Amino acid sequence: MKKTLLLLLAFTLSTAIMAQSQSYQLKVYCNNEIAEEVERYCNERILERGLGDAMLDAAVGAAKGITSGYVVSVVDFGVNAVANLVTRKARMKAEWENIVANENKNHTALQTIAAVNNFYNAPSTEGAMDPKGMVFDGLSCMKILDEDDTVFYISLHVDRQKINRIVEHSKFELVLDTLIINPLRSGLPNSDFETSFSFADRRNYSMTVDIAIHSSWMDQLPQMQSNQLLGQFRLQIPVTEKEIDKEGYLHYIRGDNENPRYLVTGDCFVVPRSYSGYRDSDGNYHEVWGTGEYSVGIDMTETCTVTDTYRKNWRKNMRDRKKWARKDFHLIARTWETVSSQQWDEVAQSWVLTVLKAPADVLTKEIIDKMDLGSKTKGNSEQNK
């Protein structure tokens, strides 16, 4: 009994450490350079094609400046559910193949739970698709372990080589600028039985990042357009053992005017401005279109396959799994809890969204206080999704 209690304590402590050392962060960039380049392109097109005063008026003052950026962060302190692998009595290789196939895929979803405002830096009196003052400039996603060890990072920006698409087609594209990835410290294999990725056992590692941008707005009819999909992007990152350094990292930074090694496919419409109106001091009514409201979602999917050597030893592997499954300390039932908070950071002039997810016995008041989350937010994640 004493040995069992020690095992239980050791497992609980190790789980707590793991739960407290994982974080995900999603940032949405804003940059005046986009507004300036759109204005510059508009002016060039006016000179080349004689588009007239309407386009000129839409471009004038596009780079007045924006004093704040909007940053949305999602932090997930989580561990895999305990005992999600129970082999029971099956001994067939087909069952082993099915178990391993499930382990070879891991999915993480990050979703802003509140709309991000200000795709543009100021309202417009010209119309819903006025490109004046566009400041959205891309996004980044990061996974951090042990508080300061970045094991995954991507940074994508609006493709400057295709600014013309914003003006001529109301669409933008993204390009990958920076990549850090470490398969050895990834979410694979997605199993409680094995704790780390090894190229000796797994191969064909790949990370797929899917990005979706939605928006809601009021049109001029007026009709409410709710949660409409504006565009999707996909980035696929295959990693081989030859590409990583001795610590398991692949680092990539795109050089100036360099064709990206990893292509971001897809495109997205610029965010429509929402229609509204106001009366001036003389009682005259004026039409106005807002600064654009949108939400961003990122789905990250890691996949791999098994090596021939690993498959060849499937019988021993299955016996080891069954032996592991009989250990009492792996069968603890845990209750999961989510805490969320969204605040305006006056100093950084940015919105900050934080979501914590962990077993209830790990998600302590100390963690909540450390992340500056009030107790009033506890357990509200389902309402915020």
C-alpha positions, 0 to 999 in steps of 0.5 A, spaced: 500 500 500 505 504 501 508 503 494 502 504 491 501 511 495 508 513 493 507 511 485 500 515 486 504 521 489 509 521 484 504 521 478 500 526 481 507 531 481 509 529 474 502 531 471 502 537 475 509 539 473 507 537 465 501 541 466 504 547 468 509 548 463 505 548 456 503 554 453 500 556 446 500 563 444 496 566 438 498 573 436 494 578 431 499 583 428 497 590 426 502 594 422 501 601 419 506 599 413 500 595 410 496 602 410 502 605 407 503 600 401 495 600 399 495 607 399 502 607 395 499 602 390 492 606 389 496 612 387 500 608 382 494 605 379 491 612 379 496 615 375 497 608 370 489 607 369 486 614 371 481 611 376 479 618 378 478 622 384 474 616 388 479 612 388 484 617 390 479 620 396 479 612 398 487 612 399 488 619 401 490 619 409 491 611 409 497 612 413 495 616 419 497 611 424 495 607 429 497 607 436 495 600 438 495 593 436 491 587 438 494 581 441 490 575 442 493 569 446 491 562 448 495 559 453 493 551 454 496 548 460 494 541 459 496 534 459 493 528 455 487 524 459 489 519 463 488 512 461 486 513 454 489 507 452 486 500 454 488 494 450 483 489 454 484 482 451 485 483 444 492 480 441 491 481 434 496 485 430 490 489 427 488 492 434 495 494 435 495 497 428 489 501 430 492 503 436 498 506 433 495 509 428 491 513 433 497 515 436 500 518 430 496 524 430 495 530 435 490 536 434 491 542 437 485 548 436 486 555 438 480 560 437 479 567 439 473 567 443 472 574 442 472 578 436 478 582 434 476 589 432 480 594 428 482 591 421 482 598 419 485 604 423 479 608 422 472 608 420 470 610 413 465 614 409 466 611 402 463 604 403 464 597 406 470 595 402 474 601 402 481 599 403 483 605 407 487 604 413 488 597 413 492 595 419 492 587 419 498 584 418 498 577 419 499 573 425 504 568 429 503 562 433 507 559 439 508 553 443 512 554 449 515 549 454 518 550 461 516 557 461 521 559 456 523 554 451 520 555 444 519 548 441 514 551 435 513 558 432 511 560 426 510 568 424 506 569 417 505 576 414 501 579 409 505 578 402 508 584 400 509 582 393 501 581 392 499 588 395 495 589 388 490 583 390 488 588 396 486 593 391 484 590 385 480 583 388 479 585 396 483 579 398 490 578 401 495 572 402 500 570 407 507 568 407 511 564 412 517 569 415 519 565 421 519 557 423 521 554 429 519 546 430 522 540 434 519 534 432 522 530 438 518 535 443 512 535 439 505 532 441 507 525 438 506 520 439 499 522 442 499 517 448 500 516 455 504 509 454 510 513 450 512 520 452 517 522 446 518 522 439 523 518 436 525 517 429 528 510 430 520 509 431 517 514 427 518 517 421 514 522 416 513 527 421 509 533 419 505 539 422 499 542 418 497 549 420 490 551 418 487 558 419 480 560 418 478 568 419 471 569 420 467 576 420 460 579 422 457 585 419 451 589 418 450 591 411 446 597 408 440 593 407 440 593 413 441 585 414 446 582 419 451 577 416 453 573 422 460 569 423 461 569 415 468 565 413 472 570 409 478 565 407 482 560 409 490 558 409 494 552 410 501 551 411 504 544 411 511 543 414 514 536 413 520 535 417 526 529 416 531 527 421 536 530 416 534 537 417 534 538 425 540 540 429 543 536 435 537 538 439 532 536 435 530 543 432 529 546 425 530 553 424 528 557 418 528 565 417 526 567 410 531 572 407 529 578 403 526 577 397 527 570 397 521 565 395 519 561 401 521 554 402 514 553 405 508 555 401 502 558 405 496 556 400 489 560 400 487 567 401 482 571 404 477 577 403 479 583 407 474 584 412 467 588 410 466 594 414 459 594 418 454 599 416 452 605 421 450 612 421 450 618 425 447 625 426 452 631 426 450 637 431 446 640 426 441 634 425 444 632 418 444 624 417 451 621 415 453 614 413 459 611 416 462 604 415 466 601 421 473 599 422 472 591 421 471 586 426 473 579 425 476 572 429 481 568 428 482 560 428 488 556 428 488 548 427 495 545 428 495 537 426 501 533 427 502 526 424 507 521 422 508 514 421 511 508 424 518 505 422 519 498 419 523 496 425 517 499 430 512 495 426 516 488 426 517 488 434 509 489 435 508 483 439 513 485 444 510 492 444 503 490 445 505 486 451 509 492 454 502 496 453 498 491 457 503 491 462 503 498 463 495 498 463 495 494 469 499 499 473 494 502 478 497 509 478 495 510 470 487 509 472 486 515 476 480 519 473 481 526 473 476 532 472 478 537 467 477 545 468 477 551 464 479 558 466 478 564 461 479 571 461 480 577 456 482 584 458 485 590 455 492 592 457 492 599 457 500 599 457 501 595 451 495 598 448 492 591 446 487 586 448 489 580 451 485 573 451 488 568 456 485 561 457 487 556 462 486 548 461 488 543 466 485 538 471 482 541 477 487 539 482 492 542 478 489 548 476 490 551 483 489 558 485 496 560 485 496 559 477 490 563 477 493 569 480 499 568 477 496 569 470 492 575 473 485 571 472 480 573 477 475 567 480 469 570 477 472 567 470 473 560 473 469 555 469 466 560 464 470 557 458 464 553 455 460 560 455 465 563 451 467 558 446 
